[in-house]
Every structure is written in structure tokens, then in C-alpha cells.
Amino acid sequence: MNQNTLSSQQIAFLLLIFLLGSALIFIPETYAGRDAWLATILASLSGWYILYAIISLQNKFPGISIVKLSELSLGKIAGTILNLLLFWAIFIVLLTFVFDLVVFLQITYSALSSVFLVSIIILAAAYCLYKGVNTIGRLGELFIWITLFFTILGFLLAMPLMNSSNLTPVLANWKSLIAGTYYGADWPATELIIFAFFLPMVNDLKEKQKQIYWWYFMGVVLLVLKNAQILSILGMYKASILRFPLFEVFRFITIADFQRVELFFFILWFIIGFMVILIYYQGLLLGLKEMLILKDYKVLILPVGICIVVFNIYMFPSDIEYLATGIRYIPFFSLPVHILYPTIILIATKLRQKTVAQAINSLGTVQK
């Protein structure tokens, strides 16, 4: 397989890993309190829409980047502005993924500075990106079954600790449910917009697109179960104040004389957390490559990587500031951008379908 070609199955595997990796040990819907599991279900609808929008665009204009479609349907200036808004949202979200993984690593490696950890993570990601897009697809195939096995195993091990009374009453505060749904829609549901940059490389999208929806459904089910389990074990208050609630849940688990079971899952959480960074990093590079009309995205790997390191250090100097400002206010920018971007392009391409098709033909980008 060509190093810049992916299959629908690889995209589906990456999508599930992305969902679990970006929200496995956190509860983005924690603002919903006891209804966090319900907020996850409601928030997942926005993810369904994002997948529908980007897959529909790709099926209508196969092989054409959504960045190029933005410029062709809206005009060069308006399309570029819209693309820049999305790239900035993606970059900010990528910074949060990197910072979260660094904080998580410092639980075990507290002596290592955040600057060192950020640099190591970005260098490791850069090495993988130099190997080609298909490398990420193969990593997804490698880690998907390991991820599923340990995720389900962890759920089963923690089941005896569950207390269903912590999940009641249901729908006690609809305002909190709306807030939790909003944050859950931003993270991780609508962040699936990043896969729009991978779809032009998928060689069997029309025939096997159902696989993508199926694995997304599986990911949502696992997130709902995870949130319900955390709330039933820790309770609403502890789940809302702990930085990594799932990590705390596993600290309560003992198997015979074995304690510190959470350390067995630590490597899993690191791997899928790193995969999330890899997916977002790669998607950003693919988008920038299209906008800048470059032959290869690899010339951007180090410059963008340096920007990630520098911005991460100065935007999030501490975990306290990150939780107080960054994670609280970023969704009010990123969520509207993630939803409006494909929506505007979807509407514009429908209204100007003939014009866009003619422009594509004139550029000679349609493969016959």
C-alpha cells in the first residue's frame, strides 16, 4: 500500500482510538454532574453530524481536500479565512492534548520538566510523521485490539466497585446537562473534523464508509459506560474535582495481593494519548500543505513542531492556569468553528455544485 493511502478500516480504527484517547481518563461532560453519561449520548449527535458532513463532501468530490473545496466554493479570500479559523482551532486543541499528556506523565515521572516532556513527545511524533500517513494507519491497526482489550478489562475489574445510587436522580438539573453536553460536543465529538484531512487518501470510502459509523458508535458506547462507571464509583463531587478520575478509579482495584493496578494501564493510556496527538498533528500538516500549495507536508513537520513546543510552554505555564482559563474557554471558540466549517462548505458546494465541479476539472485534479 502506498505510504499516503489509507483504508476505511484504518480510519475507523483511528477514529475509535481518537475518541478513547482524548476522553478516556477524563470526563469532559463533568459539568452535567450525575447526568454526564447522558450528556455523552447527546453530545455524540454532533459527532455523527461531523462525520456525515465530511464523508458526504468527500463522496461528492472524491480525492479533493476540504481545504480546496472551501476556496473553490466560497472564493479564495473567504475560503482562506475560513481555513485559517479552523487551523487555529485545531492548533489550540492540539496544544491541550499535548499538555494533558504531559501532566499525566508527570504523575509517574514528576522529576521531569514539562519542557522536556513536551519536546520528547513532539520529536517522537515528528519521527512517525516522517514515515508517511500510512504509518499512522498501521499503528491504528496495531493498537486497536490492545486498546479494546484493556478498556473492556478495566471496566470489568472496576464493576464490583460500582454503586448505582450515585447515578440518581436522573435529569435533576437540565441546565447542567446542557453545559455538559456542550463541552462533550466540543471534546471529543466535533474534534472529529480532523479526519476531513485524511479522507481524500481513503481508497474505499464509498464502499466501506459504514465501518466508520459503526466504530464511532462503539466508541460512544465505551465512553458512556466509562462515564457512568466513574460516577457510580467516585460520586459526582469527586469525579468533578479530580484531574484524572479514571486513574483514581483504578487505584481502588486490587487483584489478590497485587496493588497499584493502574500502573498496568498507564502504558495503554500513554499510547492512545500519543496517538491522538499524532492524528491531530498529521491532520494539521495535511491542511496547511493544501492551503500553502506544497508538494509534501514533511517540510512543515519541524516548524509546526517548534510552534507547538513554544506555544505550549507560554500558553499553559501551569496546570492551575490551564484548568482555570484554557480548558474552560477554548470550547466557546473551537466548537462553533468545528461545526460551522463543514456546514458552510456543505451548503456552499450544494449551491455552487456546477461551478465547483468545473473549477475542479479546470485544475485537472479529478482522477479519471
C-alpha positions as a LaTeX table, in Angstrom:
\begin{tabular}{lrrr}
\hline
Residue & $x$ (\AA) & $y$ (\AA) & $z$ (\AA) \\
\hline
Met1 & 0.00 & 0.00 & 0.00 \\
Asn2 & 1.19 & 3.49 & $-0.86$ \\
Gln3 & 2.51 & 5.39 & 2.17 \\
Asn4 & $-0.05$ & 8.14 & 1.52 \\
Thr5 & $-3.04$ & 5.80 & 1.17 \\
Leu6 & $-5.45$ & 4.70 & 3.89 \\
Ser7 & $-8.39$ & 2.30 & 4.04 \\
Ser8 & $-11.81$ & 2.92 & 5.58 \\
Gln9 & $-10.99$ & 0.31 & 8.20 \\
Gln10 & $-7.83$ & 2.16 & 9.22 \\
Ile11 & $-9.79$ & 5.41 & 9.51 \\
Ala12 & $-12.42$ & 3.62 & 11.61 \\
Phe13 & $-9.75$ & 2.21 & 13.95 \\
Leu14 & $-8.07$ & 5.60 & 14.28 \\
Leu15 & $-11.44$ & 7.20 & 15.00 \\
Leu16 & $-12.13$ & 4.84 & 17.90 \\
Ile17 & $-8.63$ & 5.30 & 19.30 \\
Phe18 & $-9.09$ & 9.06 & 18.98 \\
Leu19 & $-12.38$ & 9.01 & 20.91 \\
Leu20 & $-10.94$ & 6.90 & 23.70 \\
Gly21 & $-7.56$ & 8.62 & 23.76 \\
Ser22 & $-8.94$ & 12.14 & 24.00 \\
Ala23 & $-11.50$ & 11.37 & 26.71 \\
Leu24 & $-10.66$ & 8.00 & 28.28 \\
Ile25 & $-9.28$ & 9.13 & 31.62 \\
Phe26 & $-11.21$ & 12.42 & 31.71 \\
Ile27 & $-14.89$ & 13.31 & 31.82 \\
Pro28 & $-15.38$ & 16.31 & 29.50 \\
Glu29 & $-19.11$ & 16.21 & 30.37 \\
Thr30 & $-18.41$ & 16.59 & 34.11 \\
Tyr31 & $-20.44$ & 19.83 & 34.16 \\
Ala32 & $-23.54$ & 17.63 & 33.78 \\
Gly33 & $-22.93$ & 16.05 & 37.18 \\
Arg34 & $-24.71$ & 12.71 & 37.58 \\
Asp35 & $-26.03$ & 13.03 & 34.04 \\
Ala36 & $-22.56$ & 13.02 & 32.45 \\
Trp37 & $-23.30$ & 9.69 & 30.78 \\
Leu38 & $-26.48$ & 11.16 & 29.27 \\
Ala39 & $-24.57$ & 14.26 & 28.16 \\
Thr40 & $-22.16$ & 11.95 & 26.33 \\
Ile41 & $-25.05$ & 10.42 & 24.37 \\
Leu42 & $-26.46$ & 13.83 & 23.44 \\
Ala43 & $-23.03$ & 15.23 & 22.57 \\
Ser44 & $-22.32$ & 12.26 & 20.31 \\
Leu45 & $-25.02$ & 13.51 & 17.92 \\
Ser46 & $-22.74$ & 16.37 & 16.93 \\
Gly47 & $-20.04$ & 13.83 & 16.12 \\
Trp48 & $-22.46$ & 11.93 & 13.90 \\
Tyr49 & $-23.17$ & 15.17 & 12.06 \\
Ile50 & $-19.48$ & 15.97 & 11.57 \\
Leu51 & $-18.86$ & 12.52 & 10.12 \\
Tyr52 & $-21.88$ & 12.83 & 7.83 \\
Ala53 & $-20.75$ & 16.25 & 6.58 \\
Ile54 & $-17.13$ & 15.39 & 5.82 \\
Ile55 & $-17.93$ & 11.97 & 4.32 \\
Ser56 & $-20.68$ & 13.48 & 2.14 \\
Leu57 & $-18.28$ & 16.12 & 0.83 \\
Gln58 & $-15.64$ & 13.53 & 0.08 \\
Asn59 & $-18.08$ & 11.23 & $-1.70$ \\
Lys60 & $-19.34$ & 14.13 & $-3.81$ \\
Phe61 & $-15.83$ & 15.35 & $-4.66$ \\
Pro62 & $-13.56$ & 12.29 & $-4.28$ \\
Gly63 & $-9.88$ & 12.96 & $-3.78$ \\
Ile64 & $-10.36$ & 16.71 & $-3.22$ \\
Ser65 & $-9.25$ & 18.22 & 0.09 \\
Ile66 & $-11.86$ & 20.07 & 2.13 \\
Val67 & $-9.39$ & 22.98 & 2.22 \\
Lys68 & $-9.52$ & 23.21 & $-1.56$ \\
Leu69 & $-13.32$ & 22.84 & $-1.54$ \\
Ser70 & $-13.54$ & 25.77 & 0.86 \\
Glu71 & $-11.64$ & 28.03 & $-1.54$ \\
Leu72 & $-13.49$ & 26.81 & $-4.65$ \\
Ser73 & $-16.97$ & 27.16 & $-3.16$ \\
Leu74 & $-16.52$ & 30.38 & $-1.18$ \\
Gly75 & $-13.82$ & 32.15 & $-3.16$ \\
Lys76 & $-10.12$ & 32.48 & $-2.44$ \\
Ile77 & $-10.35$ & 35.15 & 0.28 \\
Ala78 & $-13.41$ & 33.87 & 2.17 \\
Gly79 & $-12.22$ & 30.27 & 1.86 \\
Thr80 & $-8.76$ & 31.12 & 3.17 \\
Ile81 & $-10.21$ & 32.99 & 6.16 \\
Leu82 & $-12.44$ & 30.03 & 6.99 \\
Asn83 & $-9.49$ & 27.65 & 6.67 \\
Leu84 & $-7.33$ & 29.79 & 8.94 \\
Leu85 & $-10.03$ & 29.80 & 11.62 \\
Leu86 & $-10.16$ & 26.02 & 11.52 \\
Phe87 & $-6.37$ & 25.66 & 11.57 \\
Trp88 & $-6.13$ & 27.91 & 14.62 \\
Ala89 & $-8.85$ & 25.91 & 16.40 \\
Ile90 & $-7.04$ & 22.67 & 15.54 \\
Phe91 & $-3.73$ & 24.08 & 16.75 \\
Ile92 & $-5.22$ & 25.18 & 20.08 \\
Val93 & $-6.88$ & 21.81 & 20.62 \\
Leu94 & $-3.60$ & 20.08 & 19.75 \\
Leu95 & $-1.87$ & 22.14 & 22.44 \\
Thr96 & $-4.40$ & 20.92 & 25.02 \\
Phe97 & $-3.82$ & 17.29 & 24.01 \\
Val98 & $-0.07$ & 17.70 & 24.44 \\
Phe99 & $-0.43$ & 19.47 & 27.77 \\
Asp100 & $-2.85$ & 16.85 & 29.14 \\
Leu101 & $-0.46$ & 14.04 & 28.23 \\
Val102 & 2.45 & 15.89 & 29.85 \\
Val103 & 0.52 & 16.38 & 33.09 \\
Phe104 & $-0.49$ & 12.72 & 33.03 \\
Leu105 & 3.13 & 11.60 & 32.55 \\
Gln106 & 4.25 & 13.78 & 35.44 \\
Ile107 & 2.15 & 11.65 & 37.79 \\
Thr108 & 4.79 & 8.93 & 37.41 \\
Tyr109 & 7.77 & 10.98 & 36.21 \\
Ser110 & 7.41 & 14.01 & 38.45 \\
Ala111 & 11.13 & 14.82 & 38.26 \\
Leu112 & 10.96 & 15.52 & 34.52 \\
Ser113 & 10.15 & 19.07 & 33.48 \\
Ser114 & 7.19 & 19.85 & 31.25 \\
Val115 & 9.53 & 21.44 & 28.67 \\
Phe116 & 11.49 & 18.20 & 28.37 \\
Leu117 & 8.36 & 16.05 & 28.12 \\
Val118 & 6.71 & 18.29 & 25.50 \\
Ser119 & 9.90 & 18.23 & 23.43 \\
Ile120 & 10.20 & 14.44 & 23.61 \\
Ile121 & 6.55 & 13.94 & 22.66 \\
Ile122 & 6.80 & 16.25 & 19.65 \\
Leu123 & 10.08 & 14.71 & 18.49 \\
Ala124 & 8.58 & 11.22 & 18.69 \\
Ala125 & 5.51 & 12.39 & 16.79 \\
Ala126 & 7.68 & 14.09 & 14.16 \\
Tyr127 & 9.59 & 10.86 & 13.60 \\
Cys128 & 6.35 & 8.97 & 12.96 \\
Leu129 & 5.06 & 11.68 & 10.62 \\
Tyr130 & 8.22 & 11.50 & 8.51 \\
Lys131 & 7.38 & 7.84 & 7.84 \\
Gly132 & 4.20 & 8.78 & 5.96 \\
Val133 & 0.45 & 8.90 & 6.58 \\
Asn134 & 0.06 & 5.15 & 6.20 \\
Thr135 & 2.29 & 4.67 & 9.24 \\
Ile136 & $-0.46$ & 6.15 & 11.40 \\
Gly137 & $-2.94$ & 3.78 & 9.78 \\
Arg138 & $-0.75$ & 0.78 & 10.55 \\
Leu139 & $-0.29$ & 1.95 & 14.14 \\
Gly140 & $-4.06$ & 2.14 & 14.42 \\
Glu141 & $-4.36$ & $-1.46$ & 13.24 \\
Leu142 & $-1.68$ & $-2.48$ & 15.74 \\
Phe143 & $-3.15$ & $-0.75$ & 18.80 \\
Ile144 & $-6.90$ & $-1.10$ & 18.23 \\
Trp145 & $-7.32$ & $-4.59$ & 19.67 \\
Ile146 & $-4.94$ & $-3.92$ & 22.55 \\
Thr147 & $-6.90$ & $-0.77$ & 23.33 \\
Leu148 & $-10.24$ & $-2.57$ & 23.25 \\
Phe149 & $-8.99$ & $-5.47$ & 25.36 \\
Phe150 & $-7.60$ & $-3.34$ & 28.17 \\
Thr151 & $-10.51$ & $-0.88$ & 28.06 \\
Ile152 & $-13.05$ & $-3.69$ & 28.49 \\
Leu153 & $-10.83$ & $-5.47$ & 31.04 \\
Gly154 & $-10.59$ & $-2.29$ & 33.09 \\
Phe155 & $-14.35$ & $-1.87$ & 33.00 \\
Leu156 & $-14.90$ & $-5.45$ & 34.20 \\
Leu157 & $-12.33$ & $-5.15$ & 37.01 \\
Ala158 & $-13.99$ & $-1.99$ & 38.32 \\
Met159 & $-17.56$ & $-3.32$ & 38.16 \\
Pro160 & $-17.61$ & $-4.63$ & 41.78 \\
Leu161 & $-16.88$ & $-1.08$ & 43.00 \\
Met162 & $-19.92$ & 0.45 & 41.30 \\
Asn163 & $-22.73$ & 2.00 & 43.34 \\
Ser164 & $-25.78$ & 2.79 & 41.21 \\
Ser165 & $-27.18$ & 5.20 & 43.81 \\
Asn166 & $-24.50$ & 7.71 & 42.75 \\
Leu167 & $-26.22$ & 7.94 & 39.35 \\
Thr168 & $-29.56$ & 9.12 & 40.72 \\
Pro169 & $-31.58$ & 11.26 & 40.46 \\
Val170 & $-31.51$ & 11.49 & 36.66 \\
Leu171 & $-32.23$ & 14.84 & 34.95 \\
Ala172 & $-32.21$ & 16.69 & 38.26 \\
Asn173 & $-30.64$ & 19.79 & 36.68 \\
Trp174 & $-31.27$ & 20.36 & 32.97 \\
Lys175 & $-29.00$ & 23.43 & 32.88 \\
Ser176 & $-26.04$ & 21.33 & 33.99 \\
Leu177 & $-26.97$ & 18.74 & 31.38 \\
Ile178 & $-26.85$ & 21.39 & 28.65 \\
Ala179 & $-23.45$ & 22.60 & 29.88 \\
Gly180 & $-22.09$ & 19.05 & 29.98 \\
Thr181 & $-23.46$ & 18.33 & 26.52 \\
Tyr182 & $-21.80$ & 21.47 & 25.16 \\
Tyr183 & $-18.38$ & 20.51 & 26.49 \\
Gly184 & $-18.84$ & 16.89 & 25.41 \\
Ala185 & $-19.78$ & 18.04 & 21.91 \\
Asp186 & $-16.59$ & 20.06 & 21.72 \\
Trp187 & $-14.42$ & 17.35 & 23.22 \\
Pro188 & $-14.22$ & 14.84 & 21.67 \\
Ala189 & $-17.27$ & 14.69 & 19.33 \\
Thr190 & $-16.76$ & 17.61 & 16.93 \\
Glu191 & $-12.99$ & 17.30 & 17.08 \\
Leu192 & $-13.53$ & 14.50 & 14.56 \\
Ile193 & $-13.38$ & 17.30 & 11.96 \\
Ile194 & $-9.66$ & 16.46 & 11.83 \\
Phe195 & $-10.47$ & 13.33 & 9.82 \\
Ala196 & $-11.66$ & 15.51 & 6.94 \\
Phe197 & $-7.98$ & 15.92 & 6.02 \\
Phe198 & $-7.45$ & 12.14 & 5.87 \\
Leu199 & $-10.50$ & 11.20 & 3.80 \\
Pro200 & $-9.04$ & 12.21 & 0.38 \\
Met201 & $-6.46$ & 9.45 & 0.93 \\
Val202 & $-9.04$ & 6.74 & 1.63 \\
Asn203 & $-9.28$ & 4.40 & $-1.35$ \\
Asp204 & $-12.55$ & 2.61 & $-0.48$ \\
Leu205 & $-14.66$ & 5.25 & 1.26 \\
Lys206 & $-17.87$ & 4.85 & $-0.77$ \\
Glu207 & $-17.92$ & 1.08 & $-0.43$ \\
Lys208 & $-16.98$ & 0.80 & 3.25 \\
Gln209 & $-17.99$ & 4.09 & 4.89 \\
Lys210 & $-20.41$ & 2.20 & 7.18 \\
Gln211 & $-17.39$ & 0.84 & 9.04 \\
Ile212 & $-16.54$ & 4.37 & 10.15 \\
Tyr213 & $-20.02$ & 4.97 & 11.55 \\
Trp214 & $-20.04$ & 1.57 & 13.23 \\
Trp215 & $-16.75$ & 2.11 & 15.05 \\
Tyr216 & $-17.84$ & 5.59 & 16.05 \\
Phe217 & $-20.95$ & 4.06 & 17.63 \\
Met218 & $-18.76$ & 1.57 & 19.50 \\
Gly219 & $-16.58$ & 4.41 & 20.78 \\
Val220 & $-19.60$ & 6.33 & 22.05 \\
Val221 & $-20.87$ & 3.23 & 23.88 \\
Leu222 & $-17.50$ & 2.78 & 25.60 \\
Leu223 & $-17.40$ & 6.45 & 26.63 \\
Val224 & $-20.93$ & 6.27 & 28.04 \\
Leu225 & $-20.04$ & 3.16 & 30.05 \\
Lys226 & $-16.82$ & 4.78 & 31.23 \\
Asn227 & $-18.55$ & 7.94 & 32.44 \\
Ala228 & $-21.33$ & 6.00 & 34.17 \\
Gln229 & $-18.81$ & 3.77 & 35.91 \\
Ile230 & $-16.63$ & 6.64 & 37.14 \\
Leu231 & $-19.65$ & 8.49 & 38.53 \\
Ser232 & $-21.03$ & 5.38 & 40.21 \\
Ile233 & $-17.70$ & 4.68 & 41.93 \\
Leu234 & $-16.39$ & 8.14 & 42.81 \\
Gly235 & $-19.63$ & 10.07 & 43.05 \\
Met236 & $-20.45$ & 13.37 & 41.39 \\
Tyr237 & $-18.26$ & 15.57 & 43.61 \\
Lys238 & $-15.02$ & 13.57 & 43.42 \\
Ala239 & $-15.43$ & 12.95 & 39.71 \\
Ser240 & $-15.71$ & 16.70 & 39.09 \\
Ile241 & $-12.67$ & 17.77 & 41.11 \\
Leu242 & $-10.17$ & 15.03 & 40.25 \\
Arg243 & $-7.80$ & 15.72 & 37.36 \\
Phe244 & $-7.80$ & 12.11 & 36.13 \\
Pro245 & $-10.85$ & 10.39 & 37.63 \\
Leu246 & $-10.45$ & 7.07 & 35.79 \\
Phe247 & $-6.88$ & 6.83 & 37.05 \\
Glu248 & $-8.22$ & 7.24 & 40.59 \\
Val249 & $-10.82$ & 4.53 & 40.00 \\
Phe250 & $-8.12$ & 2.02 & 39.13 \\
Arg251 & $-6.27$ & 2.87 & 42.32 \\
Phe252 & $-9.13$ & 1.27 & 44.24 \\
Ile253 & $-8.76$ & $-2.04$ & 42.38 \\
Thr254 & $-6.82$ & $-4.90$ & 43.93 \\
Ile255 & $-6.28$ & $-8.35$ & 42.39 \\
Ala256 & $-5.30$ & $-10.91$ & 45.02 \\
Asp257 & $-2.09$ & $-9.46$ & 46.51 \\
Phe258 & $-1.48$ & $-7.12$ & 43.57 \\
Gln259 & $-1.99$ & $-3.41$ & 44.15 \\
Arg260 & $-1.32$ & $-0.32$ & 42.04 \\
Val261 & $-3.22$ & $-1.97$ & 39.17 \\
Glu262 & $-3.48$ & 1.43 & 37.50 \\
Leu263 & 0.18 & 1.18 & 36.52 \\
Phe264 & $-0.63$ & $-1.74$ & 34.21 \\
Phe265 & $-2.99$ & 0.55 & 32.32 \\
Phe266 & $-0.64$ & 3.51 & 32.36 \\
Ile267 & 1.15 & 2.43 & 29.19 \\
Leu268 & $-2.19$ & 1.99 & 27.38 \\
Trp269 & $-3.32$ & 5.49 & 28.31 \\
Phe270 & 0.00 & 6.91 & 27.17 \\
Ile271 & $-0.13$ & 5.09 & 23.82 \\
Ile272 & $-3.63$ & 6.20 & 22.88 \\
Gly273 & $-2.97$ & 9.70 & 24.22 \\
Phe274 & 0.08 & 9.87 & 21.97 \\
Met275 & $-1.96$ & 8.56 & 19.03 \\
Val276 & $-4.44$ & 11.42 & 19.49 \\
Ile277 & $-1.58$ & 13.92 & 19.24 \\
Leu278 & $-0.24$ & 12.11 & 16.19 \\
Ile279 & $-3.63$ & 12.23 & 14.43 \\
Tyr280 & $-4.15$ & 15.93 & 15.13 \\
Tyr281 & $-0.57$ & 16.85 & 14.25 \\
Gln282 & $-0.82$ & 14.95 & 10.95 \\
Gly283 & $-4.21$ & 16.46 & 10.10 \\
Leu284 & $-2.96$ & 19.98 & 10.71 \\
Leu285 & 0.04 & 19.39 & 8.43 \\
Leu286 & $-2.15$ & 17.98 & 5.66 \\
Gly287 & $-4.43$ & 21.00 & 5.84 \\
Leu288 & $-1.57$ & 23.50 & 5.81 \\
Lys289 & 0.02 & 21.69 & 2.89 \\
Glu290 & $-3.15$ & 22.17 & 0.81 \\
Met291 & $-3.54$ & 25.83 & 1.72 \\
Leu292 & 0.12 & 26.64 & 1.05 \\
Ile293 & 0.09 & 24.52 & $-2.15$ \\
Leu294 & 3.10 & 22.43 & $-1.13$ \\
Lys295 & 4.12 & 19.15 & $-2.73$ \\
Asp296 & 4.91 & 17.48 & 0.58 \\
Tyr297 & 3.77 & 18.18 & 4.15 \\
Lys298 & 7.08 & 16.95 & 5.58 \\
Val299 & 8.75 & 20.36 & 5.19 \\
Leu300 & 6.25 & 21.64 & 7.79 \\
Ile301 & 6.83 & 18.97 & 10.43 \\
Leu302 & 9.65 & 20.67 & 12.35 \\
Pro303 & 8.41 & 24.30 & 12.04 \\
Val304 & 4.95 & 23.33 & 13.29 \\
Gly305 & 6.50 & 21.13 & 15.98 \\
Ile306 & 8.60 & 24.03 & 17.27 \\
Cys307 & 5.47 & 26.20 & 17.39 \\
Ile308 & 3.68 & 23.51 & 19.40 \\
Val309 & 6.51 & 23.37 & 21.96 \\
Val310 & 6.83 & 27.15 & 22.29 \\
Phe311 & 3.09 & 27.87 & 22.47 \\
Asn312 & 2.56 & 25.05 & 24.94 \\
Ile313 & 5.14 & 26.45 & 27.30 \\
Tyr314 & 3.86 & 30.03 & 27.21 \\
Met315 & 0.11 & 29.47 & 26.91 \\
Phe316 & $-0.11$ & 26.87 & 29.69 \\
Pro317 & 2.63 & 27.64 & 32.23 \\
Ser318 & 0.88 & 25.57 & 34.91 \\
Asp319 & $-1.94$ & 23.10 & 35.31 \\
Ile320 & $-3.86$ & 25.55 & 37.51 \\
Glu321 & $-3.92$ & 28.24 & 34.83 \\
Tyr322 & $-4.78$ & 25.64 & 32.22 \\
Leu323 & $-7.83$ & 24.44 & 34.15 \\
Ala324 & $-8.90$ & 27.94 & 35.16 \\
Thr325 & $-8.70$ & 29.54 & 31.73 \\
Gly326 & $-7.72$ & 27.35 & 28.80 \\
Ile327 & $-9.93$ & 24.30 & 29.18 \\
Arg328 & $-12.88$ & 26.43 & 30.30 \\
Tyr329 & $-12.96$ & 28.98 & 27.49 \\
Ile330 & $-11.44$ & 27.21 & 24.47 \\
Pro331 & $-14.70$ & 25.32 & 23.67 \\
Phe332 & $-16.51$ & 28.62 & 23.09 \\
Phe333 & $-14.23$ & 29.18 & 20.10 \\
Ser334 & $-13.45$ & 25.67 & 18.92 \\
Leu335 & $-16.96$ & 24.16 & 18.98 \\
Pro336 & $-18.59$ & 26.80 & 16.72 \\
Val337 & $-15.65$ & 26.58 & 14.31 \\
His338 & $-15.74$ & 22.78 & 14.21 \\
Ile339 & $-19.47$ & 22.74 & 13.42 \\
Leu340 & $-19.74$ & 25.77 & 11.14 \\
Tyr341 & $-16.72$ & 24.91 & 8.99 \\
Pro342 & $-18.12$ & 21.76 & 7.32 \\
Thr343 & $-21.66$ & 23.17 & 7.41 \\
Ile344 & $-20.73$ & 26.28 & 5.44 \\
Ile345 & $-18.75$ & 24.27 & 2.89 \\
Leu346 & $-21.53$ & 21.68 & 2.57 \\
Ile347 & $-24.11$ & 24.39 & 1.86 \\
Ala348 & $-21.80$ & 26.33 & $-0.46$ \\
Thr349 & $-20.92$ & 23.28 & $-2.55$ \\
Lys350 & $-24.61$ & 22.41 & $-2.92$ \\
Leu351 & $-25.47$ & 25.94 & $-4.05$ \\
Arg352 & $-22.48$ & 26.13 & $-6.41$ \\
Gln353 & $-22.07$ & 22.48 & $-7.31$ \\
Lys354 & $-21.65$ & 23.04 & $-11.06$ \\
Thr355 & $-19.20$ & 25.90 & $-10.54$ \\
Val356 & $-17.11$ & 23.88 & $-8.11$ \\
Ala357 & $-17.10$ & 20.84 & $-10.42$ \\
Gln358 & $-15.99$ & 22.99 & $-13.35$ \\
Ala359 & $-13.24$ & 24.57 & $-11.25$ \\
Ile360 & $-12.00$ & 21.12 & $-10.22$ \\
Asn361 & $-11.99$ & 19.95 & $-13.82$ \\
Ser362 & $-10.11$ & 23.04 & $-14.93$ \\
Leu363 & $-7.45$ & 22.42 & $-12.30$ \\
Gly364 & $-7.03$ & 18.89 & $-13.59$ \\
Thr365 & $-7.36$ & 17.43 & $-10.10$ \\
Val366 & $-10.07$ & 14.92 & $-10.80$ \\
Gln367 & $-8.65$ & 11.47 & $-11.45$ \\
Lys368 & $-10.27$ & 9.82 & $-14.44$ \\
\hline
\end{tabular}
